């Protein structure tokens, strides 16, 4: 059964007058998930749509200007379809449901077509570029993604890579980052090499644990099926039957990125992620991310995705912060 027919079966919307609509949801479990604990999701939707929302029985009444009640109804449709796919509604889904103003026509359900199911949660694309990115990760051997923090570059790549590992489509996942940090030197840090570099790889661990659970991931790391290592450890290797991610690539030189990409072997996928605005190299001109993108952009086999602040899926303030810094940078160059 299609998502739209499921929607029709479980949802009815009645327009009382130009300023009032009543939404009726037949499935009690779905209703309570969408409403949220202590009706918090409805309270958030009311603020985001600038409307008044009342909940009684299986019916939700929304009052406000016509365009706002329509926005509310579109948000409810989005959340119901999200529930069909994942059985959960997360905090970021509430903001997304309003931000996207989705109308459920066949041409507008792109976000739901790139679903990634992991043991602990299901991940969907939260913007059109994220949908394109997930599709590229599944279909292309080499993918480069550039853009600000919070756009899902690393999280989605880890999701696809480890899902392929769990489905036995590949033998190994390799997660790598340049061991470069803001103003520190690894040699001054205590401990062996693993203890020195682990803090810089922590975001990759966090994504793995969130999606697949610590116990399962730790076993995969112990067995070598998941390898987390500094970029320098990639030199001289040929990567076969694996999914390898180079994260924070803005801190890699052009030569290092070339080295990483030329490791590709049979049945492997390589991903290069980075934010050109957050270079930690002392000499920022040494960053090879933009240079590599420009060198490789004519190769049709390599997919390049460029995110911007519209694709940020963290707290809404993150997008505003990114725009503020972009404006300052533009002003400084004028």
DRENZA-847215 format. One line per 10 residues: their letters; for each residue x, y, z of C-alpha. Coordinates in nm, 3 decimals. Example, Ala and Ser with C-alpha at 12.3 -4.5 7.8 and 13.67 -1.06 7.14 Angstrom:
// DRENZA-847215
AS	1.230,-0.450,0.780; 1.367,-0.106,0.714
This chain:
// DRENZA-847215
XXXXXXXXXX	0.000,0.000,0.000; 0.142,0.340,-0.095; 0.218,0.603,0.167; -0.055,0.829,0.028; -0.326,0.561,0.055; -0.214,0.487,0.411; -0.249,0.856,0.481; -0.602,0.866,0.341; -0.703,0.568,0.552; -0.571,0.709,0.880
XXXXXXXXXX	-0.631,1.083,0.843; -0.927,1.305,0.774; -0.925,1.685,0.763; -1.242,1.890,0.789; -1.246,2.261,0.726; -1.497,2.424,0.961; -1.449,2.778,0.829; -1.165,2.972,0.667; -0.980,2.998,1.000; -1.054,2.657,1.156
XXXXXXXXXX	-0.968,2.300,1.058; -1.020,1.976,1.249; -0.771,1.693,1.196; -0.892,1.343,1.290; -0.638,1.060,1.328; -0.787,0.710,1.355; -0.485,0.520,1.489; -0.448,0.586,1.864; -0.082,0.486,1.887; 0.004,0.705,1.589
XXXXXXXXXX	-0.196,0.991,1.736; -0.016,0.983,2.070; 0.325,0.963,1.901; 0.247,1.268,1.690; 0.096,1.464,1.980; 0.402,1.390,2.194; 0.454,1.367,2.568; 0.244,1.627,2.750; 0.125,1.742,2.403; 0.467,1.899,2.348
XXXXXXXXXX	0.475,1.832,1.972; 0.142,2.009,1.927; 0.263,2.302,2.136; 0.571,2.330,1.917; 0.364,2.307,1.599; 0.132,2.580,1.727; 0.429,2.814,1.779; 0.589,2.728,1.445; 0.266,2.781,1.252; 0.151,3.081,1.456
XXXXXXXXXX	-0.183,2.917,1.530; -0.390,2.789,1.823; -0.413,2.412,1.860; -0.655,2.210,2.076; -0.650,1.835,2.129; -0.945,1.620,2.236; -1.010,1.251,2.174; -0.883,1.162,1.830; -0.930,1.513,1.695; -0.693,1.808,1.678
XXXXXXXXXX	-0.841,2.153,1.612; -0.624,2.424,1.461; -0.732,2.788,1.449; -0.549,3.069,1.276; -0.505,3.243,0.945; -0.585,3.022,0.648; -0.224,2.992,0.533; -0.117,2.888,0.883; -0.385,2.621,0.925; -0.280,2.481,0.587
XXXXXXXXXX	0.081,2.478,0.705; -0.029,2.291,1.018; -0.219,2.030,0.815; 0.078,1.977,0.582; 0.299,1.929,0.889; 0.063,1.664,1.029; 0.070,1.481,0.694; 0.449,1.482,0.699; 0.459,1.347,1.055; 0.211,1.070,0.977
XXXXXXXXXX	0.424,0.954,0.685; 0.733,0.968,0.905; 0.548,0.752,1.158; 0.457,0.497,0.888; 0.826,0.456,0.805; 0.993,0.465,1.145; 0.725,0.443,1.416; 0.891,0.735,1.595; 0.869,1.115,1.585; 1.185,1.302,1.689
XXXXXXXXXX	1.220,1.665,1.796; 1.383,1.767,1.470; 1.091,1.617,1.275; 0.859,1.885,1.416; 1.070,2.170,1.282; 1.126,1.988,0.954; 0.755,1.922,0.903; 0.689,2.296,0.901; 1.010,2.402,0.731; 0.949,2.186,0.427
XXXXXXXXXX	0.575,2.264,0.399; 0.536,1.928,0.231; 0.231,1.845,0.018; 0.195,1.470,-0.018; 0.196,1.429,-0.393; 0.404,1.153,-0.551; 0.662,1.402,-0.676; 0.712,1.548,-0.329; 0.790,1.240,-0.117; 1.158,1.237,-0.214
XXXXXXXXXX	1.269,1.267,0.148; 1.104,0.935,0.234; 1.248,0.742,-0.060; 1.603,0.746,0.078; 1.527,0.576,0.409; 1.820,0.418,0.596; 1.716,0.158,0.853; 1.964,0.095,1.133; 1.918,-0.121,1.445; 1.850,0.177,1.674
XXXXXXXXXX	1.672,0.428,1.448; 1.562,0.494,1.095; 1.722,0.786,0.916; 1.548,0.988,0.643; 1.671,1.269,0.424; 1.578,1.603,0.578; 1.641,1.813,0.269; 1.651,1.761,-0.107; 2.030,1.770,-0.108; 2.043,1.513,0.170
XXXXXXXXXX	1.822,1.290,-0.044; 2.059,1.339,-0.338; 2.353,1.267,-0.107; 2.211,0.938,0.023; 2.132,0.832,-0.334; 2.489,0.916,-0.438; 2.634,0.722,-0.143; 2.443,0.414,-0.255; 2.508,0.445,-0.629; 2.847,0.613,-0.681
XXXXXXXXXX	3.192,0.472,-0.608; 3.332,0.811,-0.504; 3.134,1.093,-0.341; 3.255,1.433,-0.221; 3.038,1.647,0.006; 3.116,2.002,0.110; 2.919,2.224,0.343; 2.872,2.363,0.693; 2.834,2.180,1.021; 2.502,2.011,1.087
XXXXXXXXXX	2.416,1.917,0.728; 2.456,1.543,0.786; 2.771,1.487,0.580; 2.937,1.246,0.823; 2.626,1.109,0.992; 2.460,1.000,0.668; 2.781,0.853,0.526; 2.833,0.649,0.843; 2.468,0.538,0.829; 2.497,0.410,0.472
XXXXXXXXXX	2.841,0.255,0.520; 2.766,0.055,0.833; 2.424,-0.050,0.699; 2.604,-0.196,0.394; 2.837,-0.377,0.636; 2.547,-0.521,0.837; 2.384,-0.635,0.510; 2.717,-0.802,0.413; 2.745,-0.600,0.092; 3.099,-0.508,0.199
XXXXXXXXXX	3.353,-0.658,0.439; 3.478,-0.346,0.614; 3.407,0.017,0.698; 3.703,0.253,0.737; 3.654,0.591,0.904; 3.944,0.831,0.877; 4.027,1.192,0.962; 4.342,1.401,0.936; 4.503,1.423,1.281; 4.493,1.802,1.270
XXXXXXXXXX	4.350,2.021,1.542; 4.328,2.388,1.631; 4.664,2.499,1.765; 4.777,2.174,1.930; 5.038,1.913,1.840; 4.974,1.542,1.882; 5.322,1.483,2.017; 5.247,1.690,2.328; 4.946,1.475,2.419; 4.985,1.183,2.664
XXXXXXXXXX	4.935,0.818,2.568; 4.997,0.591,2.269; 4.888,0.674,1.912; 4.534,0.542,1.963; 4.490,0.753,2.277; 4.632,1.056,2.094; 4.400,1.038,1.793; 4.079,0.902,1.948; 3.958,1.248,2.065; 3.971,1.373,1.705
XXXXXXXXXX	3.773,1.070,1.585; 3.510,1.099,1.860; 3.235,1.240,1.634; 3.260,0.925,1.422; 3.229,0.705,1.730; 2.926,0.908,1.842; 2.748,0.852,1.508; 2.824,0.479,1.519; 2.697,0.437,1.875; 2.381,0.639,1.811
XXXXXXXXXX	2.286,0.431,1.508; 2.400,0.083,1.599; 2.468,0.066,1.975; 2.800,0.060,2.160; 2.819,-0.317,2.215; 2.764,-0.406,1.851; 3.005,-0.140,1.727; 3.279,-0.228,1.977; 3.263,-0.592,1.858; 3.290,-0.479,1.495
XXXXXXXXXX	3.591,-0.262,1.585; 3.758,-0.550,1.773; 3.707,-0.783,1.476; 3.846,-0.526,1.232; 3.521,-0.494,1.040; 3.511,-0.128,1.146; 3.844,0.055,1.143; 3.892,0.407,1.273; 4.229,0.555,1.189; 4.417,0.876,1.105
XXXXXXXXXX	4.449,0.959,0.736; 4.824,0.891,0.742; 4.748,0.523,0.806; 4.585,0.494,0.460; 4.910,0.542,0.268; 5.024,0.239,0.068; 4.698,0.046,0.106; 4.447,-0.078,-0.150; 4.093,-0.073,-0.017; 3.886,-0.368,-0.143
XXXXXXXXXX	3.528,-0.460,-0.047; 3.500,-0.164,0.185; 3.329,0.168,0.249; 3.585,0.432,0.345; 3.507,0.782,0.473; 3.754,1.067,0.495; 3.598,1.314,0.737; 3.711,1.674,0.806; 3.884,1.675,0.467; 3.925,2.054,0.479
XXXXXXXXXX	4.225,1.974,0.702; 4.385,1.749,0.439; 4.617,1.872,0.168; 4.553,1.816,-0.202; 4.821,1.545,-0.200; 4.661,1.368,0.098; 4.316,1.368,-0.062; 4.465,1.235,-0.385; 4.639,0.962,-0.183; 4.310,0.866,-0.016
XXXXXXXXXX	4.108,0.857,-0.338; 4.365,0.647,-0.521; 4.334,0.375,-0.254; 4.007,0.263,-0.413; 3.989,-0.103,-0.506; 3.735,-0.361,-0.620; 3.380,-0.329,-0.476; 3.465,-0.024,-0.269; 3.315,0.319,-0.210; 3.507,0.625,-0.094
XXXXXXXXXX	3.355,0.936,0.063; 3.530,1.269,0.123; 3.355,1.516,0.356; 3.454,1.861,0.471; 3.362,2.217,0.561; 3.578,2.468,0.371; 3.496,2.738,0.629; 3.649,2.544,0.922; 4.010,2.487,0.824; 4.238,2.419,1.122
XXXXXXXXXX	4.564,2.405,0.925; 4.809,2.678,1.028; 4.848,2.767,0.661; 4.489,2.760,0.541; 4.597,2.777,0.176; 4.729,2.421,0.213; 4.374,2.284,0.240; 4.309,2.059,-0.058; 3.931,2.019,-0.035; 3.822,2.297,-0.272
XXXXXXXXXX	4.121,2.231,-0.498; 4.033,1.862,-0.525; 3.668,1.942,-0.595; 3.768,2.169,-0.882; 4.014,1.915,-1.022; 3.764,1.628,-1.013; 3.432,1.799,-1.091; 3.444,1.705,-1.460; 3.460,1.332,-1.381; 3.105,1.199,-1.416
XXXXXXXXXX	3.187,0.895,-1.202; 3.249,1.119,-0.900; 2.942,1.278,-0.741; 2.990,1.612,-0.570; 2.725,1.742,-0.328; 2.750,2.098,-0.193; 2.537,2.173,0.113; 2.448,2.515,0.252; 2.274,2.659,0.559; 1.933,2.549,0.424
XXXXXXXXXX	2.039,2.187,0.480; 2.135,2.231,0.847; 1.938,1.984,1.062; 2.068,2.080,1.407; 1.920,2.349,1.627; 1.769,2.625,1.406; 2.019,2.870,1.556; 2.300,2.681,1.378; 2.168,2.790,1.040; 2.143,3.151,1.159
XXXXXXXXXX	2.499,3.141,1.297; 2.630,3.007,0.965; 2.452,3.282,0.771; 2.589,3.547,1.009; 2.947,3.431,0.956; 2.893,3.408,0.580; 2.767,3.767,0.580; 3.070,3.884,0.780; 3.303,3.706,0.539; 3.131,3.871,0.243
XXXX	3.143,4.213,0.410; 3.513,4.171,0.487; 3.586,4.108,0.119; 3.386,4.409,-0.003
